[in-house]
Amino acid sequence: MTDQTIPTPDNADNSKEPGFRIQRIYLKDVSLEQPHAPQILLVATEPQVEVEVDVAVTRLGEEIFEVTLIATVTSKVDNKALFLVEAKQAGIFEFNNIPPEQIDPMLGIACPTILYPYLRSNIADLISRAGFQPIHLNEINFHGMYEHRMMLAQQAAEKESPAESKIVLPH
């Protein structure tokens, strides 16, 4: 007879296979303000809409990170706020045996791409429930946003110490 070991679930966890797992996706914070209601609701002018989106990353453990998409949607009529929505859509992501140089791009590109549809849906729903036409946010190129941040971080690092050529990763 030959001796063979069959991997048990305990042995499988110790493998060096890279892994990426979404632990949870959740709406962390949301607010809606209508500071000039009800008078502004009677104005028949087409509102102007401004949208700002940002990404924040927090390390929760050795291989666990929280990624938060932060969005501010401002609608104005005659330079007065019709409404203001602030939302934070977050997710907890686990990285197992992934090289550190690959984790940062995943946190800045892949994770926000996963979270963005949830953020868009929550914002559209909130605006609709407030009595306005829903605003569907445009797609965002998180890869381009990440590359832009990397370029800005590199330029800032070069200005501080021109002798060094390291890249400072934004978080």
TORGUBA-64680 format. One record per residue (C-alpha): residue in three letters; y, z, x; residue number from 1. Coordinates in nm, 4 decimals, decimal comma, always signed. Each point is the difference from the previous one (the first is absolute). Layout:
type;py;pz;px;seq
ALA;Y;Z;X;NUM
...
END
This chain:
type;py;pz;px;seq
MET;+0,0000;+0,0000;+0,0000;1
THR;+0,3535;-0,0628;+0,1095;2
ASP;+0,2696;+0,2573;-0,0331;3
GLN;+0,2946;-0,1338;-0,1943;4
THR;+0,3016;+0,1893;-0,1139;5
ILE;+0,1521;-0,0934;-0,3279;6
PRO;+0,3724;+0,0635;-0,0144;7
THR;+0,0903;+0,2785;-0,2379;8
PRO;+0,3337;+0,0205;-0,1746;9
ASP;+0,1094;+0,2572;+0,2599;10
ASN;-0,0807;-0,2389;+0,2849;11
ALA;+0,1785;-0,2868;-0,1757;12
ASP;+0,3313;+0,1922;+0,0059;13
ASN;-0,0189;+0,0320;+0,3769;14
SER;-0,0167;-0,3761;+0,0550;15
LYS;+0,2798;-0,1679;+0,1893;16
GLU;+0,0499;-0,2678;-0,2644;17
PRO;+0,3661;-0,0470;-0,0863;18
GLY;+0,0899;+0,0881;-0,3557;19
PHE;+0,2998;-0,0045;-0,2307;20
ARG;-0,0005;+0,1888;-0,3269;21
ILE;+0,2479;+0,0581;-0,2780;22
GLN;-0,0307;+0,3636;-0,0995;23
ARG;+0,2619;+0,0001;-0,2747;24
ILE;+0,2900;-0,1994;-0,1429;25
TYR;+0,2580;+0,1896;-0,2008;26
LEU;+0,3556;-0,0030;-0,1324;27
LYS;+0,1664;+0,2650;+0,2156;28
ASP;+0,3460;+0,0058;-0,1577;29
VAL;+0,1998;-0,1983;-0,2538;30
SER;+0,3402;+0,0387;-0,1613;31
LEU;+0,2166;-0,1989;-0,2375;32
GLU;+0,3708;+0,0582;-0,0463;33
GLN;+0,2403;-0,1585;-0,2476;34
PRO;+0,3252;+0,1679;+0,1077;35
HIS;+0,2354;-0,2036;-0,2210;36
ALA;-0,2096;-0,0044;-0,3197;37
PRO;+0,0614;-0,0545;-0,2849;38
GLN;+0,3319;-0,1825;+0,0515;39
ILE;-0,1346;-0,2372;+0,2656;40
LEU;-0,2800;-0,1063;-0,2337;41
LEU;+0,2578;-0,1700;-0,2228;42
VAL;+0,1261;-0,2309;+0,2772;43
ALA;-0,1390;-0,3514;-0,0451;44
THR;+0,0349;-0,1121;+0,3635;45
GLU;-0,3051;-0,1095;+0,2012;46
PRO;-0,0939;+0,2841;+0,2388;47
GLN;-0,0315;-0,0415;+0,3768;48
VAL;-0,3166;+0,1468;+0,1486;49
GLU;-0,0442;+0,1337;+0,3540;50
VAL;-0,3390;+0,0986;+0,1395;51
GLU;-0,0704;+0,1948;+0,3197;52
VAL;-0,3509;+0,0681;+0,1279;53
ASP;-0,1051;+0,2088;+0,2984;54
VAL;-0,3252;+0,1309;+0,1484;55
ALA;-0,0629;+0,3537;+0,1259;56
VAL;-0,3125;+0,1224;+0,1802;57
THR;-0,1147;+0,3604;+0,0401;58
ARG;-0,3022;+0,1075;+0,2040;59
LEU;-0,2125;+0,2424;-0,2038;60
GLY;-0,2882;+0,0401;+0,2424;61
GLU;-0,1676;-0,1524;+0,3028;62
GLU;-0,0867;-0,3236;-0,1828;63
ILE;+0,1704;+0,0527;-0,3377;64
PHE;+0,3473;-0,1293;-0,0893;65
GLU;+0,2241;-0,0011;-0,3040;66
VAL;+0,1927;-0,3248;-0,0456;67
THR;+0,2900;+0,0066;-0,2455;68
LEU;+0,1878;-0,2982;-0,1396;69
ILE;+0,3505;+0,1059;-0,0982;70
ALA;+0,1921;-0,2233;-0,2403;71
THR;+0,3470;+0,0215;-0,1468;72
VAL;+0,0947;-0,2380;-0,2799;73
THR;+0,3650;+0,0018;-0,1060;74
SER;+0,1314;-0,2003;-0,2935;75
LYS;+0,3784;-0,0263;-0,0376;76
VAL;+0,2336;-0,1383;-0,2621;77
ASP;+0,3659;-0,0395;+0,0954;78
ASN;-0,0645;+0,2071;+0,3178;79
LYS;-0,1302;+0,2936;-0,2071;80
ALA;-0,3612;+0,1086;+0,0142;81
LEU;-0,1969;-0,1084;-0,3046;82
PHE;-0,3062;+0,1766;+0,1384;83
LEU;-0,1424;+0,1217;+0,3286;84
VAL;-0,3739;+0,0307;+0,0656;85
GLU;-0,1406;+0,1745;+0,3052;86
ALA;-0,3768;-0,0065;+0,0483;87
LYS;-0,2436;+0,1074;+0,2680;88
GLN;-0,3487;-0,1494;-0,0189;89
ALA;-0,2366;+0,1573;+0,2502;90
GLY;-0,3535;-0,0254;+0,1251;91
ILE;-0,2268;+0,1982;+0,2279;92
PHE;-0,1882;-0,2205;+0,2445;93
GLU;-0,2787;+0,0901;+0,2407;94
PHE;-0,0649;-0,1864;+0,3247;95
ASN;-0,3316;+0,0601;+0,1767;96
ASN;-0,0588;-0,1202;+0,3556;97
ILE;+0,2846;-0,2501;-0,0107;98
PRO;+0,1890;-0,0483;+0,3280;99
PRO;+0,3478;+0,1609;-0,0093;100
GLU;+0,1741;-0,3307;+0,0732;101
GLN;-0,1501;-0,1411;-0,3225;102
ILE;+0,0838;+0,2973;-0,2228;103
ASP;+0,3789;-0,0423;+0,0132;104
PRO;-0,0021;-0,3605;-0,1304;105
MET;-0,2407;+0,1028;-0,2747;106
LEU;+0,2339;+0,2846;-0,1005;107
GLY;+0,2999;-0,2339;-0,0003;108
ILE;-0,1601;-0,3089;-0,1551;109
ALA;-0,3375;+0,0511;-0,1713;110
CYS;+0,0675;+0,3354;-0,1668;111
PRO;+0,3391;-0,0970;-0,1504;112
THR;-0,1564;-0,3249;-0,1226;113
ILE;-0,2637;+0,2048;-0,1838;114
LEU;+0,2601;+0,2359;-0,1505;115
TYR;+0,2604;-0,2576;-0,1023;116
PRO;-0,1644;-0,1245;-0,3249;117
TYR;-0,0151;+0,3596;-0,1248;118
LEU;+0,3670;+0,0531;+0,0845;119
ARG;+0,1026;-0,3236;-0,1730;120
SER;-0,1941;+0,0906;-0,3133;121
ASN;+0,1368;+0,3554;-0,0185;122
ILE;+0,3600;-0,1149;+0,0427;123
ALA;-0,0323;-0,2778;-0,2603;124
ASP;-0,1612;+0,2432;-0,2439;125
LEU;+0,2668;+0,2677;+0,0498;126
ILE;+0,2868;-0,2462;-0,0462;127
SER;-0,1659;-0,1420;-0,3115;128
ARG;-0,0533;+0,3481;-0,1469;129
ALA;+0,3686;+0,0732;+0,0609;130
GLY;+0,0867;-0,2847;-0,2376;131
PHE;+0,0824;-0,2739;+0,2501;132
GLN;-0,1650;-0,3293;+0,0821;133
PRO;-0,2621;+0,0782;+0,2666;134
ILE;+0,0882;-0,1002;+0,3548;135
HIS;-0,2909;-0,1476;+0,1890;136
LEU;+0,0575;+0,0452;+0,3705;137
ASN;-0,0543;-0,3051;+0,2213;138
GLU;-0,2822;-0,0116;+0,2499;139
ILE;+0,0787;+0,1531;+0,3386;140
ASN;-0,1187;-0,1302;+0,3361;141
PHE;-0,1004;+0,3323;+0,1554;142
HIS;-0,1127;-0,1792;+0,3163;143
GLY;+0,3510;-0,1402;+0,0491;144
MET;+0,1516;+0,3394;-0,0820;145
TYR;-0,2279;+0,1653;+0,2590;146
GLU;+0,0817;-0,2594;+0,2676;147
HIS;+0,3735;+0,0465;-0,0686;148
ARG;-0,0345;+0,3782;+0,0436;149
MET;-0,1915;-0,0474;+0,3232;150
MET;+0,2735;-0,2309;+0,1327;151
LEU;+0,2732;+0,2533;-0,0924;152
ALA;-0,1963;+0,2826;+0,1607;153
GLN;-0,0472;-0,2042;+0,3171;154
GLN;+0,3710;-0,0849;+0,0157;155
ALA;+0,0913;+0,3667;-0,0481;156
ALA;-0,2411;+0,1011;+0,2762;157
GLU;+0,1468;-0,2594;+0,2380;158
LYS;+0,3538;+0,1268;-0,0627;159
GLU;-0,0988;+0,3607;+0,0707;160
SER;-0,1906;-0,0679;+0,3211;161
PRO;+0,0103;-0,3598;+0,1245;162
ALA;-0,2487;+0,0753;+0,2795;163
GLU;-0,2817;+0,0693;-0,2491;164
SER;-0,1559;-0,2714;-0,2114;165
LYS;-0,2095;+0,2097;-0,2376;166
ILE;-0,0012;-0,0549;-0,3739;167
VAL;+0,0935;+0,2952;-0,2178;168
LEU;-0,1963;-0,0116;-0,3240;169
PRO;+0,2033;+0,1040;-0,3055;170
HIS;-0,1551;+0,2474;-0,2424;171
END
